[in-house]
Amino acid sequence: MNRALWIVQGLLSALFMFGGVAKLTMPLDEIAEMMSLPAAFLVFISVAEIAGSLGLILPGLLRIKVGLTPLAAAGLVIIMIGATSLSLAGVGGGDPSAALFPGVTGILAAFVTFGRIIVPLSQTPRRFMRRQIVPAAA
């Protein structure tokens, strides 16, 4: 279970980092016009995606505040609920079938949220622990 959670966390982290950075680097007027959303809201969502992306990976890698990982995943679930509902409503002139991708992404984020509550990072074994020096038998 731990391995599956790490794989999904890594994929989601890469996806949200890419999406957040892409929205921040593209011209804001074009994105706001294309999505029919306010520019300030899109900047907020982009920053939240980048923060969530970092929150999925860094606490587990650094072993600091590991309880933030399920919270980051829960925040990304909320973002994906909004994205799915906007896609279903056809906001921005899109096809409602485009809601499938954010819906699946939200389900995967929910899997990480509940998976990390069941199997917390603090209970997972460390791979790179210091080796204990065992004295050689005389």
The 8 nearest C-alpha neighbors of each residue, nearest first, counted from 0:
[[1, 3, 2, 4, 118, 114, 5, 115],
 [2, 0, 4, 3, 5, 118, 123, 114],
 [1, 3, 5, 4, 0, 6, 7, 8],
 [4, 2, 6, 0, 5, 1, 7, 8],
 [3, 5, 1, 7, 2, 6, 8, 111],
 [4, 6, 8, 2, 3, 7, 9, 1],
 [7, 5, 3, 9, 8, 4, 2, 10],
 [8, 6, 10, 4, 9, 5, 11, 3],
 [9, 7, 5, 11, 6, 10, 12, 55],
 [10, 8, 12, 6, 7, 11, 5, 13],
 [9, 11, 7, 13, 12, 8, 14, 6],
 [12, 10, 14, 8, 13, 9, 7, 15],
 [11, 13, 52, 9, 15, 10, 14, 8],
 [12, 14, 16, 10, 11, 15, 17, 9],
 [15, 13, 11, 17, 12, 16, 10, 18],
 [14, 16, 18, 12, 17, 48, 52, 13],
 [17, 15, 49, 13, 19, 18, 14, 52],
 [16, 18, 14, 20, 15, 19, 21, 13],
 [19, 17, 15, 21, 16, 20, 14, 22],
 [18, 20, 45, 16, 22, 48, 49, 21],
 [19, 21, 23, 17, 22, 18, 16, 24],
 [20, 22, 18, 24, 19, 23, 17, 25],
 [23, 21, 19, 20, 25, 24, 45, 18],
 [22, 24, 20, 21, 25, 19, 45, 42],
 [23, 25, 21, 22, 20, 26, 27, 19],
 [26, 24, 22, 23, 27, 21, 30, 29],
 [27, 25, 28, 29, 24, 30, 23, 22],
 [26, 28, 30, 29, 31, 25, 38, 23],
 [27, 29, 31, 30, 26, 32, 38, 33],
 [28, 30, 32, 27, 31, 26, 33, 25],
 [31, 29, 33, 27, 32, 28, 34, 26],
 [32, 30, 28, 36, 38, 34, 33, 29],
 [31, 33, 35, 29, 30, 34, 28, 36],
 [32, 34, 30, 31, 35, 91, 29, 36],
 [33, 35, 91, 31, 36, 32, 30, 90],
 [36, 34, 32, 91, 31, 33, 90, 37],
 [35, 37, 31, 34, 38, 40, 41, 32],
 [38, 36, 40, 39, 31, 41, 35, 32],
 [37, 39, 41, 31, 40, 27, 42, 36],
 [40, 38, 42, 41, 37, 43, 36, 44],
 [41, 39, 43, 37, 38, 42, 44, 36],
 [40, 42, 44, 38, 43, 39, 45, 37],
 [41, 43, 45, 39, 40, 44, 46, 38],
 [42, 44, 40, 46, 41, 45, 47, 39],
 [43, 45, 47, 41, 42, 46, 48, 40],
 [46, 44, 19, 42, 48, 47, 43, 41],
 [45, 47, 49, 43, 48, 44, 50, 42],
 [46, 48, 44, 50, 45, 49, 51, 43],
 [49, 47, 51, 45, 19, 46, 15, 50],
 [48, 50, 52, 16, 46, 19, 51, 47],
 [51, 49, 47, 53, 52, 48, 54, 46],
 [52, 50, 54, 71, 48, 53, 49, 47],
 [51, 53, 12, 49, 55, 50, 54, 15],
 [52, 54, 50, 51, 55, 56, 57, 49],
 [55, 53, 51, 71, 52, 68, 56, 57],
 [54, 56, 68, 52, 53, 8, 71, 51],
 [55, 57, 53, 54, 59, 58, 60, 8],
 [56, 58, 60, 59, 53, 54, 61, 55],
 [59, 57, 65, 63, 61, 62, 60, 64],
 [60, 58, 62, 57, 61, 56, 65, 120],
 [59, 61, 57, 58, 62, 56, 63, 65],
 [60, 62, 58, 63, 59, 57, 65, 64],
 [63, 61, 59, 58, 60, 65, 64, 121],
 [62, 64, 58, 61, 65, 59, 57, 60],
 [65, 63, 66, 58, 67, 62, 68, 59],
 [66, 64, 58, 67, 63, 59, 68, 120],
 [67, 65, 64, 68, 69, 70, 119, 58],
 [66, 68, 70, 65, 69, 64, 71, 54],
 [67, 69, 55, 71, 70, 66, 54, 65],
 [70, 68, 112, 72, 71, 67, 115, 73],
 [69, 71, 73, 67, 68, 72, 74, 112],
 [72, 70, 51, 74, 68, 54, 73, 69],
 [71, 73, 69, 75, 112, 108, 70, 74],
 [74, 72, 76, 70, 75, 71, 112, 69],
 [75, 73, 71, 77, 76, 72, 70, 78],
 [74, 76, 78, 72, 77, 73, 79, 51],
 [77, 75, 105, 73, 79, 74, 78, 108],
 [78, 76, 80, 74, 75, 79, 81, 73],
 [77, 79, 75, 81, 76, 80, 82, 74],
 [80, 78, 82, 105, 76, 81, 77, 101],
 [81, 79, 77, 83, 78, 82, 84, 76],
 [80, 82, 84, 78, 79, 83, 85, 77],
 [83, 81, 79, 85, 80, 84, 86, 101],
 [84, 82, 98, 86, 80, 101, 85, 81],
 [83, 85, 87, 81, 86, 82, 80, 88],
 [86, 84, 88, 82, 87, 83, 90, 81],
 [87, 85, 98, 89, 83, 88, 84, 95],
 [86, 88, 95, 84, 89, 85, 98, 83],
 [89, 87, 85, 86, 90, 84, 95, 83],
 [88, 90, 93, 86, 87, 95, 92, 94],
 [91, 89, 92, 85, 88, 86, 93, 35],
 [90, 92, 34, 35, 93, 33, 89, 32],
 [91, 93, 90, 89, 94, 34, 33, 35],
 [94, 92, 89, 91, 90, 95, 86, 97],
 [93, 95, 96, 97, 89, 92, 86, 87],
 [96, 94, 87, 97, 89, 86, 98, 93],
 [97, 95, 98, 94, 99, 87, 86, 93],
 [96, 98, 95, 99, 94, 86, 100, 93],
 [99, 97, 86, 83, 96, 87, 100, 101],
 [98, 100, 102, 97, 101, 96, 103, 83],
 [99, 101, 103, 102, 98, 104, 97, 83],
 [102, 100, 104, 83, 103, 79, 98, 99],
 [101, 103, 99, 105, 100, 104, 83, 98],
 [104, 102, 106, 100, 105, 101, 99, 107],
 [105, 103, 101, 107, 102, 106, 100, 108],
 [104, 106, 76, 108, 79, 102, 103, 107],
 [105, 107, 109, 103, 108, 104, 110, 102],
 [106, 108, 110, 104, 109, 105, 103, 111],
 [107, 109, 105, 111, 110, 72, 106, 76],
 [108, 110, 112, 106, 107, 111, 76, 105],
 [111, 109, 107, 108, 112, 113, 114, 106],
 [110, 112, 114, 108, 109, 113, 115, 4],
 [113, 111, 69, 109, 72, 110, 115, 114],
 [112, 114, 116, 115, 110, 111, 109, 117],
 [115, 113, 111, 117, 116, 112, 110, 118],
 [116, 114, 119, 118, 117, 113, 112, 69],
 [115, 117, 113, 114, 119, 118, 112, 69],
 [116, 118, 114, 115, 119, 113, 112, 120],
 [119, 117, 115, 116, 114, 120, 122, 1],
 [120, 118, 115, 121, 116, 122, 117, 123],
 [119, 121, 123, 122, 65, 59, 118, 115],
 [120, 122, 119, 123, 65, 62, 124, 59],
 [123, 121, 120, 119, 124, 118, 125, 1],
 [122, 124, 120, 121, 125, 119, 1, 118],
 [125, 123, 126, 122, 121, 120, 128, 127],
 [126, 124, 127, 128, 123, 122, 121, 129],
 [127, 125, 128, 124, 129, 123, 130, 60],
 [126, 128, 125, 129, 130, 124, 60, 61],
 [129, 127, 125, 126, 130, 131, 124, 62],
 [130, 128, 131, 127, 132, 126, 125, 133],
 [131, 129, 128, 132, 127, 133, 126, 125],
 [130, 132, 133, 129, 128, 134, 127, 135],
 [131, 133, 130, 134, 129, 135, 128, 136],
 [132, 134, 131, 135, 136, 130, 137, 129],
 [135, 133, 132, 136, 137, 131, 130, 129],
 [136, 134, 137, 133, 132, 131, 130, 129],
 [135, 137, 134, 133, 132, 131, 130, 129],
 [136, 135, 134, 133, 132, 131, 130, 129]]
